[in-house]
Amino acid sequence: MPRIEKILNYIDGEWKESSAREVVNPATGELLAQTPLSPRKDVDTAAQVAKQALQSWRRTPVQDRVQYLFRLKRLMDENIDEISRTITMECGKTLDEARAEMRRAIENVEVACGTPILSQGWVSEDIASGIDEHMIRQPVGVCAVIVPFNFPGMIPFWYLPYALACGNTCLVKQSEKVPKTMQVVFRLVEQIGLPKGVLNLVNGAKEAVDGILDHPDIRAVSFVGSTPVARYVFSRAAANGKRAQCQGGAKNPVVILPDADMNMATAIIADSAFGCAGQRCLAVSLVITVAEARQTFTDLISEAARNRVVGYGLDEGVQMGPVISAQARDRIEGLVDESIKEGSKAVVDGRAAVINGYEKGSFIRPTVLVDLPPDGKITRTEIFGPVLGMIHVDTLEEALLFVNGGEYGNQASIFTSSGAAARKFRYEANAGNIGINIGVAAPMAFFPFSGWRESFFGDLHGQGKDAVDFFTQKKVVIERWPREWSRKF
């Protein structure tokens, strides 16, 4: 039995208790922890200490601020296995998937260490006779990061290292479903010597989120989650005068042309659709086969789905773990039921999965649905589970119409050996992240994590230069020094 941990908030450099709820291992059903559901007063306390810390932190030279990130990067490298095992236990993904997640987190810390260059301003001398003009960047103020359950180690690092490096103070609100990962990370944060109040952790649910959105001292909000909640967070933050970047949901299509390398496409798409049990915003969930690609790819992906090893992510050889909870499993199975009633066919049916030794786990095996109705609910709905739907068209033009007809725009991919087809797709597909023979088009940390339409609300995305732009406000200085004044000296 795992040790039952009491999750704490981290405010003003100290660990603090609050009211709690249970956290359960989704593979074993065992109780892992008691996590706080922090009320507004906890958010207010964190915001107040962050505001106080801001005055000295923003005056700390940027080259000194990033030294803390260098130390944090080293500690994250040294403790990656402990953090990864924690992710697997509370989130359900395999240990290899958890390690890959943390590598992405560390990559963002590395890029944020380049903030002394990324945050430089501009200067134009003599814009008029004797007049110079400068643009300088200054911190926004107190920032909040609200993150989801599916990548508890990586997604906070799309934002927090950039916020700190740019001179802001920060408050992290982790998902109440997976609070243990940030407990481990903040134990490392304690060791890097940050001034008290610069980085704070508040656990909780909607009340904590609303406390962040309404707090007058919090000036910027970063969010990742479902589209309805992203829209809510963005609109409420904007109504309160805050800048916001809100990543929403997705329904990521992939187009398979007849000239694609079918074996490569199958392996990559299986990893995309079923990796992390389909619980990622870049998971392929809809395949559009073109012309004679239909039967070949259907046969291959069905075989890959049947053969995927499902179990507890800490066990050797497991390729896919459970979904986050029994409620999530029931919702996913309900969507599959509804799709079959609408006319689709389950060529691989992962419902009612039972894993030996883990009968209390929230498992659903990989599922492949063919002949989806173009206007069916599951064709347009973000499933967030290991379910791959398939439809068929005759031409690339028809496929693009379908890709662009959906409400989301997080990712779209194509598998082909034709450069012309790939360029047409890259040019015309309405999505923020495009994959060419890529199943998970996840940008490196020095590129923005893009997203269009209902998949993103805001202007500036996470990661790289976009993050520096988001976490700084531009100040333009126009100055004249009359010549007669200089004669006095």
N, C-alpha and C positions, 0 to 999 in steps of 0.2 A: 504494500500500500504506500502511495506517495505521501510525503509529509504535507499536511494541510496548512497552507500559508495564509497569514493574514496580510492582505494587500494594504499598503499605506500610501497616502499622498506625500509628496515631497515639496515643501513650501519653505522658502527662506532658508534653504540649506538644512532643513530638519525634516524627519519623518513624522507624519501626523496621522492619527486615526480618524475615521469617520464611520457613519452607518454602513452596513455591509450586505452583500448578496452572494450566493454561491457561484463558483466557477467549476465546471465539470469537464473532465477529459472526454472529448467526443468519440474516442476509440474504445475506451474501457468503461465509461460511465461513472468512473470514480471521482469523488470530490477532490478538487485540487486546491482551492483557495476560497477565502472570503474577501470579496472586493468591495470597496466603498461605493455608494451611490451619493456622491457629494452634493450637498445643497448649495444654494447660491452663496451662502456666507463663506463657504470654502473657496469658491471662485473669487469672491471679492477679496478675501485675504491674500490669495495668490497674486491677484492683479495689483493690489496695493503695494506688496513688497517688490513686485517687478517694476512698478512705477518708481519706487524709491531707488532701486538699484540702477535704473536707467541713467540717472544723472551722472554717475561716475563711469558706468560702462561705456556710454557713448563717447566719453572723453578719452577712453583708453585707445591708444593708437592701433590702427587696424593690424599692423604687423605683430602687435602684442596679443590682440584678440585671437588671431589664428593659431598662436602657440598652444592655446588650450585645445583646439581641434586636433593639432598634431598629436598631443598626448592622448586624446580620446581615441583617435584612429589606432594608435599603438595598442591601447587596452582592448579595443574591440577585436583587433586581430588576435590578440593573445587569448581572448575569452570567447571566440566565435563558436566553439563547440558547445559550451554551456548555454549560450544564448540560443543556438540552433535547437538544442534538445528541448529547451523550454518552449520554443515556438511549436515544435512537433507535439509536445504533450498537451498544449492548450488549444492549438489551432487545427491539428490533425494531419497536416501535410507530412511528407516523408522527410527524413533527416537530410537527404541530399537537396531537396527543394528548400528546406530551411537554411541550409548553408549558402545556397545560391542567393537567397533573399538577403542574407546578411552581407554577402559580397557586394551587392548593389547598394546597401546602406553605407558601407565603408567607402565605396566609390564616391558617394556624394560628399562625405566628409573630406575626402581628398580634393575634390574639385572646389569645395568651399574654402579650402586652404589657399586657393589662388585669389581670394577676394582683394588683397592689396592691389592687384592689377585690374580685376574685373570691376572694381568700384571706382576707378579713376574717372574724373570729370573731363571737361573740355575748356579751352581758353582760346579766345580770339583777340589779338592785340590790335589796337587802332581800328576798331569798327567804325569810328569817326575820329576826327582829329583829336588826339589826346585822350580818347576814351577806350577802355578795355572791357571785355565782357567775359565772364566765367560761368560755367555750370559746375556746381559741386553737388555731391550726394551726401545726404544726411539720413540718420535712422528715422524710421517711421514712428517708433515708440514701442509700446508693449504689444506683442503679437501673440496670437493663439493658434494652435495647431490641433485640429480635431480629426482623428484618424479611425479607420475601420478595423474589423477583426481579421481580414484575410491576409494582410502582410504586417503583422504587429511590430516587426523589427525594421522593415525597410521604409515604409511610407512616412513615418515621422522624420526620416532623414532626407526626404525630398525638400524639406522646409527648414527644420530647426538649425542645422549648421550654417546655412546662409543667413538666417535671421540673426544669429549671434555674431557671425563674422562682420555683418553690416552695422553692428552697434546697437541692435535692438535687444530687449529682454523678452523672454518667451515663456509661455504657459502651454503645456502639452495635455490634451484630454484624450487618453487612450480609450479604446472600446472596452466597455465593461465585460465583454465576452472573453477577452484575452488580456488580462491585466498583468500577468506575471512577467512577460518579456520586458516591459519597460521598468519593472522592478529591478531586474538584473542589470539593464543598461544604466539606470540611475545610480546603482551602486558603483558603477564605473565612473559616472559623472562626479560622484563624491570625491573620487581620487585625483581628479585633474586640477582641483584648486580653484574652480570658478568662484568669483565673489558671490556671497549669499544673495538670493533673489533674482539672479540673472536667468536661471533656468529652473522652472517649477513643473511639477506633475500633479494634476488633479484627476482622479478617477471619478466616473459617474456616467449618467445617462442624459435624458432630455433636460432635466432641470439644470444640470451643469452646463449643457450646451446653450440653453437660453440665457443662463447667467453670463456666459461669455459674449453672446450676441448683443446683450443689452448693456453691458458694462461700459461706462463712459471712458474709462482709461485704457481699454483695449482698442487699438487703432487698426489692426489688420487681422484677418481670419483666413486660414488655409484649411480646406476640408476635402476629404475623399469619402465617397459613399454612394448610395443609390441616387438616381436622378430626382425623385420626389423630395428627398431630404436635402440634396444639393441645392435645389431650387429654393427650398424654404430657408436654408442657411444664407444663401446669397441675398435673397430679397430682404430678410430681416437684418442682416449685417448692413446692407446698403441703406435701408431705411434709418439705421442708426448712425449713418455717416462714416462707416468703415470701408476700407478697401477689402475686397474678398476675391479669392480664387477657389472655385468649388468644382472638383472633379466628380462627375456623375456616373451613371451606369452605361451599359454597352450591350450591343447585339452584334458581335463581330463576324462579318461574313468572309468567306474565303472562296475564291473562284478557281476551279480546276479546269484547265484547258486540256484537250486531247494530247497535246505535245509535251505535257509535263512528265517529268521523271516520276512515275507513279509510286515506286517503292520509297523514294526519298520523301515525296509529298505525304505518303501514308504515315511514315515514322514521325515526321515533324508535326503533322496535324493531330495525330494521336496524343503526342506530348502536350500540344497546345490545348486541346479540348478536354483531356482527362487529367493533365497535370494539376496539382493542387486541388484535385477533385472538382475542377472546373470553376473554382471560387477565385477567379481573378478577373480584373476588368479588361484584360487583353486576351482572354481565352476565346479561341474560335468556337462558336456555337452554331454556326449555320454554313453548310457547304452548298455551293452552287456549282453543279457539274454542267459542263458545256459539251453538247453533241455526244460523240462516242466515248467520252470520258466516264459516262455514267456507270456502266456496269462494272468496269474494271476497278474503279475507285471504290464503289460500294462494297464489292467483295473484299478488297484489301482492308478497308477501314473497319469493316465488320469483324474480320479475323483479328485485327489488332485490338479491338475493344474486348472481344471474348477472352483474349490471352493476357490481358493486363492483370497483374498480380495485385490484389486488393487486401489491405490489412492494416495493422498498426504501424505507423511510420517509423518507429524505432526498431522494428524487426528487419532482419537482413532480407534483401531481395524484394521487399514490398515496393511497388511502383505507384500506388495510389492509396491514400488514407480516407478517412470518413469526411463527411461534411460537418459543419460546425456544431450542429445540434439535431436532436430528434425533430424539432419543429421545422428546421430547414429541410430535412429529409422528407418529411410528410408534404411540405409545400412542393418540392420538386416532383415527387411521385404523383401528386395531384395534377400538376401541369402535364405530365406524361399521359395520365388517364384522360385528361381533357383533349389532348391532341389526337389520341387514338379515336376518341368519339367523333372528332372532326374529320377523320378519314385517313390519318397517317397510319403507318405500319411500323411496329417495333421489330426490326430485324435482329437487334440485340437488346434484350430487356433486362435492365439491372435492378428492377424493383424487387422489394422484399428480400434484400440480400441478408444473408446470415454468415458471419465470419467465425469460424471455429475458434473458440477461446475468447472471443470478443462479442458475445451475443448481445451485450448491452450497448454496443457502439452504434453510432449514427451513420451506418453504411448504406450506400447505394452504388451498385456496380456501374461501369460504363454502359451507356445506353445509346443506341443508334436508331433514329426514326427516319424513315424514307417517305416520299410522296407527301410532304407537308403541304397543306393548303396554303397558297400564297398569302391569303388574308387570315390564316388561322392565328389563334392567340399565341401559341408557342413560337410561331414563326417570327413574331414581332416582340416577344417578351424576353427580358433578360432572365435566364433561368438560374444562373449562378450555381450550377451543379454539373456533374459529368454526363451531360446529355447533348448529343450532336444531332442536329436536324439536317435533312438533305432535301433540296429541291433540284429540278432539272430544267435547263433552257437550251435553246439551239445555237445561240450566238453570244459572243462577248458583249455586243451591244445590249442584248436583253439582260445579261448578267449585270451590267453596269446600271441599267435602269432599276433593277431590283436592289442593288447595293445602295443607290442614291435615293430610293423610295422609302427607306426606313427613317425613323426619327433620330436614331443615334448616329454618332460619328467619331467613335473612339479609335477603332482600327478597322482596316480592310486589307485583305491580302490576296495575292494571285500566285498560282503555280503554273509556270510555262517555261518553255525554252526559247520563246520568241521575244526578241528585244523590242520589236514594234508593238506587240501586244502588251508587254510590260510597261512601255512608255505611255501607251494610251490609257492604261489602267491608272498609273501613277498620276497622270495629268487630269483625269476626269473623275476619279473616285472621291467622293465627299467625306473624307475622314481625316483626322489629324495625324494619325500614325499609319503609314503604308508599309506593307510587307511584300517584297518580291522574292518568292521562294523562301519566305520566312513565316513561321507560324505564330510567333509572339514578337511583334514589332515594338519591343521595349527600348526606348532611347537610352543611350549612354548618359551618364550624369552631366556631361557638358553640353547636351542638347536638351531642349524643353520637352517635358512629357506632355505632348499635345493632346488635343481633343476638340471636336467641333460639335455644333448643334446641341442636342439634348445631353451630350456627354460632358459638357463643360460650360460653366457660367463664370464669366470674368474676361479679362484681357491677357493677363500674364500668367504663364503656367509655372509649375514647379521645375526645379533643377536649373543649373547653369546660369546663363546671363539673364534669362527671364526671372529667376529667383532673386538675383541681385537687383534688378529693376523693381520687383515687387516690394522688396524689403528696404528700399531706399526711396526717399523723396528728393526731387531735383530742386535745387535752389539756384536761381540765376542772379548773378551779381554784376551790375553795370557801374563802372567807376571812372571818375575823372579827377585828376589832380592838377589844378591850374598851375601854370608855369611860374606865376609870380610867387606862389607859396614856396616853391622849391628854392627861390633865390634867398629866402631867409636862413637857409642852412648851408 
